[in-house]
Amino acid sequence: MLQVNVLRNNPQWAKEKLAVKHFKQPELVDTIIALDDERKKTQAAFDSIQSKINSASKEIGNLMKQGKKEEAESLKNDVAAYKLQVTDFNDSLLNIEKQLHDTLVQLPNLPADIVPVGKTPEENVVVKEGGVKPNLSANAKPHWDLIKEYDLVDFELGSKITGSGFPLYKGKGARLQRAMIEYFLNFNTAAGYTEYIPPFMVNEASAYGTGQLPDKEGQMYHVTEDGFYLIPTAEVPVTNIYRDTILKEDELPIKMTAYSPCFRREAGSFGKDVRGLNRVHQFEKIEIIQIVEPQKSYDVLEEMVAHVEALLNTLQLPYRVLRLCGGDMGFASALTYDFEVYSAAQQRWLEVSSVSNFEGFQTNRLKCRYKSNEGKTQLTHSLNGSSLALPRIYAALLENNQTENGINIPKALQPYFGAEKI
């Protein structure tokens, strides 16, 4: 959630920033400022009446000590009238604050200055490429055919058990999944991230804290009787560890990593973009999260991008890094880099990671602050990234490493998988 003073200080600049994200209601900036003006005016009136009550109450005590009961009774009547006004002003203030909050949460985060102008994924900017694209034979197969050939994942049984988009991994397919999870976590903890196993459902306050609510209700599975949401990413529960917390400067940065299944209702519906593991309703992902001092967050973003790149290099997958344009960015992000790996059999790029700086957008909602060594309390910044999302990594590993004699396993994964090939 944006801070009101950011909008007040330069409303036209804020509207221009919102336009980069193609936000369709820039007039909400003016509405927020007007509501904040009304809030301040009502607060001042409330404080004035409360001050009169306090002064009159003190005077009543003095009059009673002096035996001036009639004057004291008269003041008591005044106090009773003031208290009715206080109640009215308090009700008005609560109503205005609710309107202000409900309007503020509709605004996305403002994009950083280096965010490219654009509306579609085609307008994202490629900032780096790495790895070597394999030369596969003419009869190379996409992963959905390899999965059947080697009996790794059963989509039909998954659909029988739950529904479309819920794959059932088995045998060596399950072992490969588990190998990646363990390897990715070990890679992250070796870089100083503390491992967590979080709850896989969160309450409404947690979903609100990281920006999933009220923006993405339709994309999450909702357990209506309990009011819980199945998590779309471990970012949600792990970042909420520090909701309503004031940290010490010496505790920063906080580096966390977590494995979780992820649940997303929106999974697409057509073509090769959604075949096999390209897009599913349940998938596994390893997340990295950092909570840092504001002045260091963009250096930390580059550090996290380099971390994900190093991990991809160990998997020997061709990849590219994109800086997302304003129209393709997430609601809460100020700057996002996407990683894509090249699928040689499908001859297309597959997204496997997003690394984002949310600046103070999440932490303002979470009320996650820190006290500097000088005693000043301010918001932290939060960042997160996928390290990595498994389904498309799984797909690319199968496709890019297929041979006539099986599927080669990258050296980094072999100790975890227990073999050199499938």
CORCORKA-V47249 format. One record per residue. N is the residue number from 1. RES is the residue in one letter. BURIAL is b if it has 16 or more other C-alpha atoms within 10 Angstrom, else e. D_CENTER is the distance of its C-alpha to the mean C-alpha in Angstrom with 2 decimals. Layout:
N;RES;BURIAL;D_CENTER, N;RES;BURIAL;D_CENTER
This chain:
1;M;b;12.00, 2;L;b;14.64, 3;Q;e;17.66, 4;V;e;20.90, 5;N;e;22.91, 6;V;e;20.92, 7;L;b;22.00, 8;R;b;25.46, 9;N;e;26.21, 10;N;e;26.05, 11;P;b;25.36, 12;Q;e;26.69, 13;W;e;24.46, 14;A;b;21.37, 15;K;b;22.73, 16;E;e;23.31, 17;K;b;19.75, 18;L;b;18.55, 19;A;b;21.17, 20;V;b;19.60, 21;K;b;16.65, 22;H;b;19.47, 23;F;b;18.62, 24;K;e;21.71, 25;Q;e;22.31, 26;P;b;22.85, 27;E;e;25.49, 28;L;e;22.93, 29;V;b;22.98, 30;D;e;26.68, 31;T;e;26.18, 32;I;b;23.83, 33;I;b;26.38, 34;A;e;29.21, 35;L;b;27.61, 36;D;b;27.02, 37;D;e;30.69, 38;E;b;31.78, 39;R;b;29.81, 40;K;e;31.51, 41;K;e;34.87, 42;T;b;34.58, 43;Q;b;33.46, 44;A;e;36.48, 45;A;b;38.81, 46;F;b;37.47, 47;D;e;37.99, 48;S;e;41.46, 49;I;b;42.60, 50;Q;b;41.27, 51;S;e;43.23, 52;K;e;46.34, 53;I;b;45.97, 54;N;e;45.72, 55;S;e;48.75, 56;A;b;50.79, 57;S;b;50.10, 58;K;e;51.32, 59;E;b;54.37, 60;I;b;55.21, 61;G;e;55.48, 62;N;e;57.81, 63;L;b;59.95, 64;M;e;60.32, 65;K;e;61.52, 66;Q;e;64.06, 67;G;e;65.27, 68;K;e;64.19, 69;K;e;62.97, 70;E;e;63.42, 71;E;e;61.30, 72;A;b;58.69, 73;E;e;58.65, 74;S;e;58.29, 75;L;b;55.22, 76;K;b;53.80, 77;N;e;54.04, 78;D;e;52.17, 79;V;b;49.40, 80;A;e;49.12, 81;A;e;48.73, 82;Y;b;46.12, 83;K;b;44.11, 84;L;e;44.06, 85;Q;b;42.71, 86;V;b;40.03, 87;T;e;38.90, 88;D;e;38.77, 89;F;b;36.86, 90;N;b;34.38, 91;D;e;33.79, 92;S;b;33.38, 93;L;b;30.96, 94;L;e;28.73, 95;N;e;28.86, 96;I;b;28.04, 97;E;b;25.09, 98;K;e;23.67, 99;Q;b;24.29, 100;L;b;22.68, 101;H;b;19.48, 102;D;e;19.40, 103;T;e;19.92, 104;L;b;17.44, 105;V;b;14.44, 106;Q;b;15.60, 107;L;b;15.03, 108;P;b;12.12, 109;N;b;11.44, 110;L;b;14.56, 111;P;b;14.73, 112;A;b;16.36, 113;D;e;20.07, 114;I;e;20.01, 115;V;b;17.81, 116;P;b;20.42, 117;V;b;21.83, 118;G;b;21.56, 119;K;b;20.53, 120;T;e;20.49, 121;P;e;19.39, 122;E;e;22.99, 123;E;b;22.49, 124;N;b;19.90, 125;V;b;21.70, 126;V;e;22.62, 127;V;e;22.73, 128;K;e;23.99, 129;E;e;25.49, 130;G;e;26.65, 131;G;b;28.53, 132;V;e;31.43, 133;K;b;31.46, 134;P;b;33.84, 135;N;e;37.02, 136;L;e;37.22, 137;S;e;40.37, 138;A;e;41.08, 139;N;e;40.61, 140;A;b;37.12, 141;K;b;35.07, 142;P;b;31.49, 143;H;b;29.51, 144;W;b;30.18, 145;D;e;33.87, 146;L;b;33.55, 147;I;b;31.71, 148;K;e;34.74, 149;E;e;37.26, 150;Y;e;36.06, 151;D;e;34.99, 152;L;b;31.46, 153;V;b;29.35, 154;D;b;30.78, 155;F;b;29.00, 156;E;e;31.96, 157;L;e;31.95, 158;G;b;28.19, 159;S;e;28.86, 160;K;e;31.83, 161;I;e;29.96, 162;T;e;26.93, 163;G;e;26.68, 164;S;b;25.85, 165;G;b;22.75, 166;F;b;23.10, 167;P;b;24.83, 168;L;b;27.22, 169;Y;b;27.50, 170;K;e;30.92, 171;G;e;33.31, 172;K;e;32.54, 173;G;b;29.51, 174;A;e;28.00, 175;R;b;29.21, 176;L;b;27.53, 177;Q;b;24.17, 178;R;e;24.76, 179;A;b;26.00, 180;M;b;22.86, 181;I;b;20.69, 182;E;e;23.10, 183;Y;b;23.54, 184;F;b;19.89, 185;L;b;19.44, 186;N;e;22.72, 187;F;b;21.83, 188;N;b;18.75, 189;T;b;20.76, 190;A;e;23.58, 191;A;e;21.44, 192;G;e;20.92, 193;Y;b;17.74, 194;T;b;18.45, 195;E;b;18.03, 196;Y;b;16.75, 197;I;e;17.30, 198;P;b;15.10, 199;P;e;15.99, 200;F;b;15.01, 201;M;b;15.02, 202;V;b;13.47, 203;N;b;15.08, 204;E;e;14.31, 205;A;e;13.68, 206;S;b;10.83, 207;A;b;9.22, 208;Y;b;10.07, 209;G;b;8.89, 210;T;b;5.09, 211;G;b;6.21, 212;Q;b;7.12, 213;L;b;10.55, 214;P;e;12.69, 215;D;b;11.24, 216;K;e;10.99, 217;E;e;13.74, 218;G;e;15.81, 219;Q;e;13.55, 220;M;b;13.32, 221;Y;b;16.44, 222;H;b;17.68, 223;V;e;20.30, 224;T;e;22.14, 225;E;e;24.81, 226;D;e;22.59, 227;G;e;19.68, 228;F;b;17.22, 229;Y;b;14.48, 230;L;b;14.34, 231;I;b;10.96, 232;P;b;9.41, 233;T;b;8.10, 234;A;b;9.10, 235;E;b;5.86, 236;V;b;6.39, 237;P;b;10.03, 238;V;b;10.24, 239;T;b;8.35, 240;N;b;10.43, 241;I;e;13.45, 242;Y;b;13.82, 243;R;b;13.54, 244;D;e;16.90, 245;T;e;17.93, 246;I;b;20.05, 247;L;b;20.17, 248;K;e;23.06, 249;E;b;22.91, 250;D;e;24.53, 251;E;e;21.68, 252;L;e;19.32, 253;P;b;17.72, 254;I;b;16.03, 255;K;b;15.17, 256;M;b;13.87, 257;T;b;13.88, 258;A;b;13.91, 259;Y;b;15.25, 260;S;b;14.48, 261;P;b;15.53, 262;C;b;12.99, 263;F;b;14.21, 264;R;b;13.86, 265;R;e;16.73, 266;E;e;16.69, 267;A;b;18.44, 268;G;e;20.89, 269;S;e;24.61, 270;F;e;26.91, 271;G;e;28.31, 272;K;e;27.56, 273;D;e;23.90, 274;V;e;23.40, 275;R;b;26.30, 276;G;b;26.09, 277;L;b;22.77, 278;N;b;21.44, 279;R;b;19.38, 280;V;b;19.38, 281;H;b;18.05, 282;Q;b;17.69, 283;F;b;16.92, 284;E;b;16.28, 285;K;b;13.80, 286;I;b;13.77, 287;E;b;10.69, 288;I;b;11.21, 289;I;b;9.55, 290;Q;b;11.57, 291;I;b;12.38, 292;V;b;15.14, 293;E;b;17.71, 294;P;e;16.94, 295;Q;e;19.87, 296;K;e;18.74, 297;S;b;15.14, 298;Y;b;16.36, 299;D;e;18.77, 300;V;b;16.17, 301;L;b;14.16, 302;E;e;17.53, 303;E;e;18.12, 304;M;b;15.05, 305;V;b;16.09, 306;A;e;19.57, 307;H;b;18.59, 308;V;b;17.17, 309;E;b;20.24, 310;A;e;22.54, 311;L;b;21.32, 312;L;b;21.96, 313;N;e;25.32, 314;T;e;26.35, 315;L;b;25.90, 316;Q;b;28.19, 317;L;b;26.16, 318;P;b;26.49, 319;Y;b;23.24, 320;R;b;22.14, 321;V;b;19.37, 322;L;b;18.37, 323;R;b;17.07, 324;L;b;15.49, 325;C;b;17.45, 326;G;b;16.36, 327;G;b;16.88, 328;D;b;14.81, 329;M;b;11.58, 330;G;b;8.41, 331;F;b;8.70, 332;A;b;6.56, 333;S;b;7.69, 334;A;b;11.12, 335;L;b;12.05, 336;T;b;11.14, 337;Y;b;13.62, 338;D;b;14.13, 339;F;b;16.60, 340;E;b;19.13, 341;V;b;22.09, 342;Y;b;25.40, 343;S;b;26.86, 344;A;b;30.58, 345;A;b;31.81, 346;Q;b;29.68, 347;Q;e;30.09, 348;R;e;26.57, 349;W;b;23.29, 350;L;b;20.51, 351;E;b;16.82, 352;V;b;15.81, 353;S;b;12.90, 354;S;b;10.31, 355;V;b;10.02, 356;S;b;8.27, 357;N;b;9.31, 358;F;b;7.72, 359;E;b;11.18, 360;G;b;11.84, 361;F;b;9.77, 362;Q;b;7.56, 363;T;b;10.65, 364;N;b;12.97, 365;R;b;11.68, 366;L;b;11.71, 367;K;b;15.02, 368;C;b;14.35, 369;R;b;17.28, 370;Y;b;19.82, 371;K;b;23.55, 372;S;e;25.08, 373;N;e;28.38, 374;E;e;30.06, 375;G;e;28.82, 376;K;e;26.42, 377;T;e;23.28, 378;Q;b;20.20, 379;L;b;16.42, 380;T;b;14.69, 381;H;b;12.09, 382;S;b;8.90, 383;L;b;8.09, 384;N;b;7.05, 385;G;b;9.06, 386;S;b;10.89, 387;S;b;14.26, 388;L;b;15.11, 389;A;b;14.60, 390;L;b;18.11, 391;P;b;19.63, 392;R;b;20.25, 393;I;b;21.10, 394;Y;b;23.51, 395;A;b;24.91, 396;A;b;25.46, 397;L;b;27.06, 398;L;b;29.48, 399;E;b;30.39, 400;N;b;30.76, 401;N;b;32.71, 402;Q;b;35.07, 403;T;e;38.78, 404;E;e;41.97, 405;N;e;42.02, 406;G;e;38.48, 407;I;b;34.94, 408;N;b;34.65, 409;I;b;31.98, 410;P;b;30.62, 411;K;e;32.31, 412;A;b;29.18, 413;L;b;28.57, 414;Q;b;32.24, 415;P;e;32.55, 416;Y;b;29.73, 417;F;b;31.01, 418;G;e;34.61, 419;A;e;36.16, 420;E;e;36.37, 421;K;b;36.07, 422;I;b;35.73
